[in-house]
Amino acid sequence: MVRETLQQKQARARSILRLLKKEYPHATCELDWSTPLELAVATILSAQCTDKRVNLVTPALFRKYRAARDWAAAPQETLETEFHSTGFFRNKAKNVRALMARLDAEFGGELPGDFDVLVSLPGIGRKTANLLVATVFGKPGLVVDTHFIRLSNRLGFVRNETDATKIEFALQKIVPAKDWTGWSHRMVWHGRRRCFARGPDCANCALAALCPSAGKAGAK
């Protein structure tokens, strides 16, 4: 593919988003939650784990732990047992307890809506902070997960790039801020439903005409 100018990438991104809106008109975060604290916990648990698995684990947890202080007071060993099936359960338990202790001590048990504050909290990196500000607080956020990374490379918006932060900053220039949240959700949905890590379904992909990787064997 001939190297595109920024303006050409922006135009192609607009076309891609129009197609994705038709393909996935109701795309949203697929983690189940009813409060900001629940989404924060679910997002931490989703690291290196599927949303489907997390959604099987969280209902019982959300009935048991209602407030930040409940999570903070839970013994490490108890949370490790309850988080076990999501993988990396020791770190996840440690991060949830530390996060909730900070929220209880400094924010009245509430989740702050400021991105810079969120990324300063235990267990919350840029991906989680962007998901929270976008989903809970209605602010623009590019949620760069493994699907987002894979599709950004396949669609030619970055080249052989795996660093989530670099991809986030690159796409900030290509996709208008007002579309960041919708773009993020639709990248995830498309990655889960069509542009698989192994064997992407290019033959039935709505984006094939706009994708430089379409039809190429072993697309990375």
C-alpha positions in Angstrom: 0.0 0.0 0.0 1.3 3.4 -0.9 2.1 5.5 2.2 -0.8 7.7 3.0 -0.8 11.3 4.1 -2.4 12.1 7.5 -5.4 13.6 5.6 -5.8 10.4 3.5 -5.8 8.3 6.7 -8.4 10.6 8.3 -10.6 10.3 5.2 -10.3 6.5 5.2 -11.0 6.4 8.9 -14.2 8.3 8.3 -15.3 5.8 5.7 -14.4 2.9 7.9 -16.4 4.3 10.8 -19.4 4.8 8.6 -19.3 1.1 7.7 -18.7 0.0 11.2 -21.7 2.0 12.4 -23.9 0.2 10.0 -22.3 -3.2 10.9 -22.4 -2.6 14.7 -25.0 0.1 15.4 -25.3 -0.9 19.1 -21.6 -1.5 19.9 -20.7 -0.7 23.5 -18.6 -2.1 26.3 -19.4 -5.8 26.8 -18.6 -5.9 30.5 -21.6 -6.1 32.7 -21.8 -3.4 35.4 -24.3 -1.1 37.1 -22.0 1.4 39.0 -18.7 3.0 38.2 -17.0 1.0 40.9 -18.3 -2.2 39.3 -16.9 -1.3 35.9 -13.6 -0.4 37.4 -13.3 -3.8 39.0 -14.6 -5.6 35.9 -12.0 -3.8 33.8 -9.2 -4.8 36.1 -10.4 -8.4 36.0 -10.6 -8.3 32.2 -6.8 -8.0 31.8 -5.6 -11.1 30.0 -9.1 -12.5 30.3 -12.3 -12.5 28.2 -15.2 -10.3 29.0 -17.4 -13.4 28.9 -15.4 -15.0 31.7 -15.4 -11.8 33.7 -19.2 -11.5 33.4 -19.6 -15.0 34.8 -17.5 -14.0 37.9 -18.7 -10.6 38.7 -22.4 -11.0 39.6 -21.7 -12.7 42.9 -18.9 -10.3 43.6 -21.1 -7.2 43.0 -23.7 -8.6 45.3 -21.1 -9.1 48.1 -19.0 -6.0 47.7 -21.2 -2.8 47.4 -18.9 0.0 48.4 -15.2 0.9 48.0 -14.6 0.2 51.7 -16.1 -3.3 51.3 -13.5 -4.1 48.6 -10.7 -2.5 50.6 -11.5 -4.5 53.7 -11.7 -7.9 51.9 -8.7 -10.1 52.8 -6.2 -10.5 50.0 -6.6 -14.3 50.1 -10.3 -14.1 49.8 -10.2 -11.9 46.7 -7.5 -14.1 45.2 -9.8 -17.1 45.5 -12.7 -15.2 44.0 -10.7 -13.8 41.1 -8.8 -17.1 40.5 -10.6 -18.0 37.2 -9.8 -14.7 35.6 -6.0 -15.3 35.8 -3.3 -13.2 37.4 -5.5 -13.2 40.4 -2.8 -12.2 42.9 -2.0 -8.9 41.2 -5.7 -8.3 40.4 -6.6 -8.7 44.1 -3.8 -6.5 45.2 -4.8 -3.8 42.7 -8.5 -3.9 43.5 -7.8 -3.6 47.2 -5.3 -0.8 46.8 -7.6 1.1 44.4 -10.6 0.9 46.6 -8.6 1.9 49.7 -7.5 5.1 47.8 -11.0 5.8 46.6 -12.4 5.4 50.1 -9.7 7.5 51.7 -9.4 10.3 49.2 -12.5 10.4 47.0 -15.4 9.5 49.3 -15.6 6.1 47.8 -16.4 7.5 44.4 -14.6 7.1 41.1 -13.1 10.4 39.9 -13.9 11.4 36.3 -10.6 13.0 35.5 -8.3 11.0 33.3 -5.1 12.2 34.8 -6.3 11.4 38.3 -7.5 7.9 37.2 -4.1 6.9 35.8 -2.5 7.8 39.1 -4.6 5.2 40.9 -3.5 1.6 41.6 -4.5 -0.8 38.8 -5.6 1.8 36.3 -3.5 2.3 33.2 -4.4 4.4 30.1 -6.6 1.7 28.6 -8.7 1.4 31.8 -8.8 5.1 32.4 -10.0 5.7 28.8 -12.7 3.1 29.1 -13.9 4.6 32.4 -14.0 8.2 31.2 -15.7 7.2 28.0 -18.2 4.7 29.4 -19.0 6.2 32.8 -18.5 9.9 32.2 -19.3 10.3 28.5 -15.9 11.9 27.7 -13.9 10.9 24.6 -11.6 8.0 25.1 -9.6 5.6 22.8 -9.6 2.3 24.5 -6.5 0.5 23.1 -6.8 -3.2 23.8 -5.5 -6.2 21.9 -8.2 -6.0 19.2 -7.6 -2.3 18.8 -3.9 -2.9 18.4 -4.4 -5.7 15.9 -6.9 -3.8 13.7 -4.9 -0.6 13.8 -2.0 -2.5 12.2 -4.1 -4.5 9.7 -5.9 -1.3 8.6 -2.6 0.4 8.0 -3.1 3.3 10.5 0.2 2.2 12.2 2.9 -0.1 11.0 4.2 -3.1 13.0 3.4 -1.2 16.2 2.5 -3.0 19.4 2.9 -0.2 22.0 -0.6 0.7 23.1 0.3 4.3 24.1 1.9 5.0 20.7 -1.1 3.6 18.9 -3.4 5.7 21.0 -1.6 8.9 20.2 -1.4 8.0 16.5 -5.1 7.4 16.3 -5.9 10.6 18.2 -4.6 12.4 15.1 -6.6 10.3 12.7 -10.0 9.9 14.4 -11.9 13.0 15.6 -12.2 13.2 19.4 -16.0 13.0 19.2 -15.7 9.6 17.6 -13.1 8.1 19.9 -15.5 6.1 22.1 -17.6 4.7 19.2 -14.4 3.9 17.2 -13.0 2.0 20.2 -16.1 -0.1 20.8 -16.5 -0.9 17.2 -12.8 -1.9 16.8 -13.3 -4.4 19.7 -16.6 -5.7 18.2 -15.1 -6.1 14.8 -12.0 -7.8 16.2 -14.2 -10.3 18.1 -16.7 -11.0 15.3 -14.8 -10.7 12.0 -11.1 -9.7 12.2 -9.9 -12.5 14.3 -6.3 -12.8 15.5 -6.0 -16.1 13.6 -7.8 -16.4 10.3 -9.6 -13.1 9.8 -12.8 -13.5 7.9 -11.9 -11.1 5.1 -14.3 -12.6 2.6 -17.3 -11.4 4.7 -15.7 -8.2 6.0 -17.4 -4.9 5.4 -14.1 -3.1 5.5 -12.3 -5.3 3.0 -12.2 -2.6 0.3 -10.6 -0.1 2.7 -8.2 -2.6 4.3 -4.6 -3.0 3.0 -4.4 -6.4 4.7 -7.6 -7.9 3.3 -7.2 -11.3 1.7 -3.6 -11.6 2.7 -2.7 -14.9 4.2 -1.4 -14.7 7.8 -2.4 -11.1 8.3 -0.7 -9.9 11.4 
